[in-house]
């Protein structure tokens, strides 16, 4: 293998490694985004449940559930 073939091979190797790293970073970013989405959904559900509980308490206090 002459110098130009060796340089081409090394460039190809470097390109492949860079693509693999980029792919891994995208996977991590996607996983982080999914986790954030799920956390936000859970927080929203908890807030909704608390609001429903508060509304129920107000109705009970006002005698609306008799």
PyMOL commands that set and color helices and strands:
alter all, ss='L'
color gray80, all
select helices_A, chain A and resi 3-62
alter helices_A, ss='H'
color red, helices_A
deselect
rebuild
show_as cartoon
